[in-house]
Amino acid sequence: MFGVEQREHEARYDYAQEWIDAVKLAWSDREDFDFNGKFLKLKGIRAKPKPYGGARPVIMNAGASATGQAFAIRNCDAFFVRPSRVSLDETAQRVATVKKAARDLGREIGVYTVGVITCKPSQKEAQDYYQHWSVDLADWTAVDGILAIKNITPQTVPMEEFNLKRRQYTEGMGGLSIVGDPDQVAKQLTDLASAGLTGIAVSGVNYLEELPFFCAEVLPRLHRLGARAAPRAM
């Protein structure tokens, strides 16, 4: 955006490792520390104020490459994986693979995913609204531009794959599309929890209209299904 040339992919993560190591030192109880890395050379660093409560902020990552995943498993508290669009078992396998890799390093990691929720009082209303926003009003020019940045075009991939990626991105940047009435949506979210996911970052189309309905109808169902802890009394 500002004319700065990006580092080569692997070098970005080498830099990121130094950066996160230095930041964690700054968040720690260390005072006036030095850091002598390949990219960062710091002397007499003193960071104030420290993170509130004596604990560092939660660190999240969503790297898709093998290098990005390794970085997340090594450094982060939460890692976002792409859920399978084929089967729940495949999603469970992906989650288990990440958790095992973290345990092999002596760490525990939360595994999350992302989804776009279309929830209406009836299944038909949800399907109709989903068709309205994800197909009828899709911004295909923007989608094609995003895919082109990722080198996904009719010239670089088979047309069938290109059209599939287009549809997935109109559903919300490749996030899992969850469509249905409150019972169906709660069931799909509970299934994801049963696959081992710690949580899901959700989005919608019109938050002002959709979020109150989701909170009133879906969250209580998740509590009853055991997929979400009941809110604590104040």
Long-range contacts (C-beta under 8 A, 24 or more apart in sequence): 9-65, 9-67, 10-67, 13-63, 13-67, 13-68, 13-71, 14-38, 14-39, 15-39, 16-71, 17-71, 17-75, 20-59, 20-75, 24-56, 27-51, 27-56, 27-57, 28-56, 60-112, 69-98, 69-101, 70-101, 72-109, 73-98, 73-101, 73-102, 73-105, 73-107, 73-109, 74-105, 74-107, 76-109, 77-109, 77-110, 78-109, 78-110, 78-111, 78-112, 78-198, 79-109, 79-110, 79-111, 79-112, 80-111, 80-112, 80-113, 80-114, 80-201, 81-111, 81-112, 81-113, 82-113, 82-174, 83-113, 83-115, 83-176, 83-192, 83-195, 83-197, 85-168, 85-176, 88-191, 88-192, 88-194, 88-195, 89-195, 91-192, 91-195, 91-197, 92-194, 92-195, 92-196, 95-195, 95-196, 95-197, 96-196, 99-196, 110-198, 110-199, 111-196, 111-197, 111-198, 112-197, 112-198, 112-199, 112-200, 112-201, 113-175, 113-176, 113-192, 113-197, 113-200, 113-201, 114-172, 114-173, 114-175, 114-176, 114-200, 114-201, 114-202, 114-203, 115-172, 115-175, 115-176, 115-177, 115-178, 115-192, 115-200, 115-201, 115-202, 115-203, 116-171, 116-172, 116-175, 116-176, 116-177, 116-178, 116-202, 116-203, 116-204, 117-178, 117-179, 117-185, 117-202, 117-203, 117-204, 117-210, 117-214, 118-177, 118-178, 118-179, 118-180, 118-204, 118-205, 119-178, 119-179, 119-180, 119-181, 119-182, 119-185, 119-210, 119-213, 119-214, 119-217, 119-218, 120-181, 120-213, 121-181, 121-182, 122-181, 123-180, 123-181, 123-184, 125-181, 126-179, 126-180, 126-181, 126-184, 127-179, 129-205, 130-177, 130-179, 133-205, 134-170, 134-171, 134-177, 135-170, 138-170, 139-170, 140-166, 140-170, 143-169, 143-170, 146-173, 172-203, 175-203, 176-200, 178-202, 182-217, 182-218, 182-221, 183-221, 185-214, 185-218, 186-218, 186-221, 186-222, 186-225, 186-227, 187-225, 189-218, 189-222, 189-227, 190-222, 190-225, 190-226, 190-227, 193-227, 194-227
